[in-house]
Amino acid sequence: MSTYVVGDIQGCFEPFQHLLKKIDFTPDKDRLWSVGDLVNRGPDNLRTLRWFYAHRDNVTMVLGNHELHLMAVSSGARKPSRKDNFHDILEAPDREQLIEWLHFQPLAHHEDGVTMVHAGIPPIWTVQDALDRAWEVENAIQGARCAEFFRDMYGNDPIVWDDSLSGMTRLRVITNYLTRMRYCTRKGKLDLISKGPQPIPDALAGKKVAPWFSHKDRLTRGDTIVFGHWASLEGMSDNPKVIALDTGCVWGNSLTAYVLESGERFACDCDGISNSAAG
């Protein structure tokens, strides 16, 4: 049995199927982990989500920002943006079943010494901190008042964690750390503007920012973390314990799978797929 972790698919179903064939994925003996962002911007969101639902007994996923946005739109808490193209899911006869399943997926997963998140873990948190605070958001998503959470989920404030935070401000910064973060200061102040391989100069009012995983004193520096979300890294983190898996399939680059047991990487070329820019 092998455990494969796949990067951001974002509705690119055909490359995903090609990758599964390349790694000889066998559902009855292998396991598949996903770093999230199964849907949005790619050409076939519905088939991608249906595949994961059909194989739910053999897959482990964490929610990405695009799943959260899909749930917010589906709940009526948010209108689709002009870049969204998950209307195939919203119009599907099994929409409620698929969306309900997403509501019960985690934002962080830890197993056998490996932690999986969509975007990252801030340098001021341990793995246990991330799991505990992810649970707070999961509890809100799974509750009867989830539409209120989705309505207030959007926004960049507060930009840093504080133990005294409560209510929606607390949940929002947890969500932003786990599903949107790329750059931050060593104390966890978020730069949610910069998305490229280098930060935008002075994006955080004179504060020095760096990739979340590059801070030398981060509390997870001895832990193995797999994540997606950051296509411009091209799968490179310069740290063997920090495994970046978004290699920009929806941009026409590649889709990557990582084997937990061996550290091998497999990729398939996604060139030729018509996409919009991913966020």
For each residue, the residues with C-beta under 8 A, 3 or more apart:
1: 29 30 31
2: 23 30 31 259 260 261 262
3: 30 31 32 33 259 260 261
4: 23 25 30 31 32 33 257 258 259 260 266
5: 32 33 34 35 116 226 243 245 257 258 259 260
6: 9 16 19 32 33 34 35 245 255 256 257
7: 35 228 235 245 246 247 249 255 256 257
8: 35 36 37 64 228 229 231 245 246 249 250 278
9: 6 12 13 15 16 34 37 38 39 42 48 249 255
10: 37 38 39 40 41 42 66 249 250 275 278
11: 38 39 40 41 42 43 44 45 48 85 86 250
12: 9 15 16 42 43 44 48 249 250 255 270 273 275
13: 9 16 17 42 43 44 47 48 51
14: 17 18 44 273
15: 9 12 18 19 249 255 268 269 270 273
16: 6 9 12 13 19 20 48 51 255
17: 13 14 20 21
18: 14 15 21 22 268
19: 6 15 16 22 23 255 257 266 267 268
20: 16 17 23 25
21: 17 18 24 25
22: 18 19 266 268
23: 2 4 19 20 257 259 266
24: 21
25: 4 20 21 30 32
26: 29 30
27: 30 55 58
28: 58
29: 1 26
30: 1 2 3 4 25 26 27 58
31: 1 2 3 4 58 59 60
32: 3 4 5 6 25 55 58 59 60
33: 3 4 5 6 59 60 61 109 116 226 260
34: 5 6 9 38 52 59 60 61 62
35: 5 6 7 8 61 62 64 116 117 118 226 227 228 229 245 246
36: 8 61 62 63 64 65 66 67 118 179 228 229
37: 8 9 10 40 64 65 66 67 118 228 229 246 278
38: 9 10 11 34 45 48 49 52 61 64 66 67
39: 9 10 11 42 45 48 49 66 67 70 86 89
40: 10 11 37 45 66 69 70 84 85 86 278
41: 10 11 66 83 84 85 250 275 276 277 278 279
42: 9 10 11 12 13 39 45 48 85 249 250 273 275
43: 11 12 13 273 274 275
44: 11 12 13 14 47 48 88
45: 11 38 39 40 42 48 49 85 86 88 89
46: 49 50 86 88 89 92
47: 13 44 50 51
48: 9 11 12 13 16 38 39 42 44 45 51 52
49: 38 39 45 46 52 53 89 98 102
50: 46 47 53 54 94 98
51: 13 16 47 48 54 55
52: 34 38 48 49 55 56 59 61
53: 49 50 56 97 98 101
54: 50 51
55: 27 32 51 52 58 59
56: 52 53 59 101
57:
58: 27 28 30 31 32 55
59: 31 32 33 34 52 55 56
60: 31 32 33 34 109 111 116
61: 33 34 35 36 38 52 105
62: 34 35 36 105 106 107 108 109 116 117 118
63: 36 67 68 102 105 106 107 118 141 179
64: 8 35 36 37 38 67 68 118 119 179 228 229
65: 36 37 68 69 118 119 179 180 229 279
66: 10 36 37 38 39 40 41 69 70
67: 36 37 38 39 63 64 70 71 102 105
68: 63 64 65 71 72 141 150 153 175 179
69: 40 65 66 72 73 78 84
70: 39 40 66 67 73 74 86 89 99 102
71: 67 68 74 75 99 102 103 141 146 150
72: 68 69 75 77 78 150 151 153 154
73: 69 70 76 77 78 79 80 84 86 90
74: 70 71 89 90 95 99
75: 71 72 78 146 147 150
76: 73 147
77: 72 73 147 148 150 151
78: 69 72 73 75 150 151 154
79: 73
80: 73 84 86 87
81: 84
82:
83: 41 276 277 279
84: 40 41 69 73 80 81 87
85: 11 40 41 42 45 88 276
86: 11 39 40 45 46 70 73 80 89 90
87: 80 84 90 91
88: 44 45 46 85 91 92
89: 39 45 46 49 70 74 86 92 95 98 99
90: 73 74 86 87 95
91: 87 88 95
92: 46 88 89 95 98
93:
94: 50 97 98
95: 74 89 90 91 92 98 99
96: 99 100
97: 53 94 100 101
98: 49 50 53 89 92 94 95 101 102
99: 70 71 74 89 95 96 102 103
100: 96 97 103 104
101: 53 56 97 98 104 105
102: 49 63 67 70 71 98 99 105
103: 71 99 100 141 142 146
104: 100 101 142
105: 61 62 63 67 101 102
106: 62 63 109 134 135 138
107: 62 63 117 118 134 137 138 174 175 178 179
108: 62 115 116 117 121 130 131 134 178
109: 33 60 62 106 115 116 117
110: 114 115 116 127 131
111: 60 114
112: 260
113: 223 224
114: 110 111 224 225 226 260
115: 108 109 110 121 127 130 131 220 223 224 225 226
116: 5 33 35 60 62 108 109 110 225 226 227
117: 35 62 107 108 109 120 121 130 134 178 225 226 227
118: 35 36 37 62 63 64 65 107 178 179 227 228 229
119: 64 65 177 178 179 180 181 182 212 227 228 229 230
120: 117 177 178 181 182 212 213 225 227 229
121: 108 115 117 125 127 129 130 177 178 212 218 220 225
122: 125 161 177 181 184 188 190 212 218
123: 184 186 187 188 212 215 217 218 219 220
124: 161 187 188 218 219
125: 121 122 129 130 133 161 177 188 219 220
126: 129 130 219 220
127: 110 115 121 130 131 220 223
128: 131 132
129: 121 125 126 132 133 219
130: 108 115 117 121 125 126 127 133 134 177 178 220
131: 108 110 115 127 128 134 135
132: 128 129 135 136
133: 125 129 130 136 137 174 177 178
134: 106 107 108 117 130 131 137 138 174 178
135: 106 131 132 138 139
136: 132 133 139 140 170 171 174
137: 107 133 134 140 141 149 171 174 175 178
138: 106 107 134 135 141 142
139: 135 136 142 143
140: 136 137 143 145 146 149 171
141: 63 68 71 103 137 138 146 149
142: 103 104 138 139 146
143: 139 140 146 149
144:
145: 140 148 149
146: 71 75 103 140 141 142 143 149 150
147: 75 76 77 150 151
148: 77 145 151 152
149: 137 140 141 143 145 146 152 153 168 171
150: 68 71 72 75 77 78 146 147 153
151: 72 77 78 147 148
152: 148 149 155 168 172
153: 68 72 149 150 168 171 172 175
154: 72 78
155: 152 172
156: 159 176 190 192
157: 169 172
158: 161 162 165 169 172 173
159: 156 173 189 190 192 204
160: 173 187 188 189 190
161: 122 124 125 158 165 173 174 177 188
162: 158 165
163:
164:
165: 158 161 162 169 170 173
166: 169 170
167: 170 171
168: 149 152 153 171 172
169: 157 158 165 166 172 173
170: 136 165 166 167 173 174
171: 136 137 140 149 153 167 168 174 175
172: 152 153 155 157 158 168 169 175 176
173: 158 159 160 161 165 169 170 176 177 190
174: 107 133 134 136 137 161 170 171 177 178
175: 68 107 137 153 171 172 178 179 180
176: 156 172 173 179 180 181 190 192
177: 119 120 121 122 125 130 133 161 173 174 180 181 188 190
178: 107 108 117 118 119 120 121 130 133 134 137 174 175 181
179: 36 63 64 65 68 107 118 119 175 176 229
180: 65 119 175 176 177 190 192 229
181: 119 120 122 176 177 178 184 190 192 212 229
182: 119 120 191 192 194 195 211 212 229 230
183: 190 191 194 199 203 209 210 211 212
184: 122 123 181 188 189 190 191 209 210 212 215
185: 188 189 191 204 207 208 209 210
186: 123 210 215 217 218
187: 123 124 160
188: 122 123 124 125 160 161 177 184 185
189: 159 160 184 185 204 207 209
190: 122 156 159 160 173 176 177 180 181 183 184
191: 182 183 184 185 194 199 200 203 204 207 209
192: 156 159 176 180 181 182
193: 200 203 204
194: 182 183 191 198 199 200 203 209
195: 182 230 232 279
196: 199 200 232
197: 232 233 234
198: 194
199: 183 191 194 196 203 209 210
200: 191 193 194 196 203
201:
202: 205 206
203: 183 191 193 194 199 200 209
204: 159 185 189 191 193 207 209
205: 202
206: 202
207: 185 189 191 204
208: 185
209: 183 184 185 189 191 194 199 203 204
210: 183 184 185 186 199 214 215
211: 182 183 214 233 237
212: 119 120 121 122 123 181 182 183 184 215 218
213: 120 218 225 237 239 242
214: 210 211 238 239
215: 123 184 186 210 212 218
216: 221
217: 123 186 221
218: 121 122 123 124 186 212 213 215 221
219: 123 124 125 126 129
220: 115 121 123 125 126 127 130 223 225
221: 216 217 218
222: 241
223: 113 115 127 220 241
224: 113 114 115 241 242 243
225: 114 115 116 117 120 121 213 220 241 242 243
226: 5 33 35 114 115 116 117 243 245 258
227: 35 116 117 118 119 120 230 242 243 244 245 246
228: 7 8 35 36 37 64 118 119 244 245 246
229: 8 35 36 37 64 65 118 119 120 179 180 181 182 246
230: 119 182 195 227 233 244 246
231: 8 234 246 247 248 250 251 253 278
232: 195 196 197 248
233: 197 211 230 236 237 244 246
234: 197 231 247 248 253
235: 7 244 245 246 247 256 265
236: 233 244
237: 211 213 233 242 243 244
238: 214
239: 213 214 242
240:
241: 222 223 224 225
242: 213 224 225 227 237 239
243: 5 224 225 226 227 237 258
244: 227 228 230 233 235 236 237
245: 5 6 7 8 35 226 227 228 235 256 257 258
246: 7 8 35 37 227 228 229 230 231 233 235
247: 7 231 234 235 253 254 255 256 267
248: 231 232 234 251 252 253 254 270 278
249: 7 8 9 10 12 15 42 252 253 254 255 270 273
250: 8 10 11 12 41 42 231 270 273 275 278
251: 231 248 270 275 277 278
252: 248 249 270 271 272 273 275
253: 231 234 247 248 249 270 271
254: 247 248 249 267 268 269 270
255: 6 7 9 12 15 16 19 247 249 267 268 270
256: 6 7 235 245 247 265 266 267
257: 4 5 6 7 19 23 245 265 266 267
258: 4 5 226 243 245 263 264 265
259: 2 3 4 5 23 262 263 264 265 266
260: 2 3 4 5 33 112 114
261: 2 3
262: 2 259
263: 258 259
264: 258 259
265: 235 256 257 258 259
266: 4 19 22 23 256 257 259
267: 19 247 254 255 256 257
268: 15 18 19 22 254 255
269: 15 254
270: 12 15 248 249 250 251 252 253 254 255 273
271: 252 253
272: 252
273: 12 14 15 42 43 249 250 252 270
274: 43
275: 10 12 41 42 43 250 251 252 278
276: 41 83 85
277: 41 83 251
278: 8 10 37 40 41 231 248 250 251 275
279: 41 65 83 195
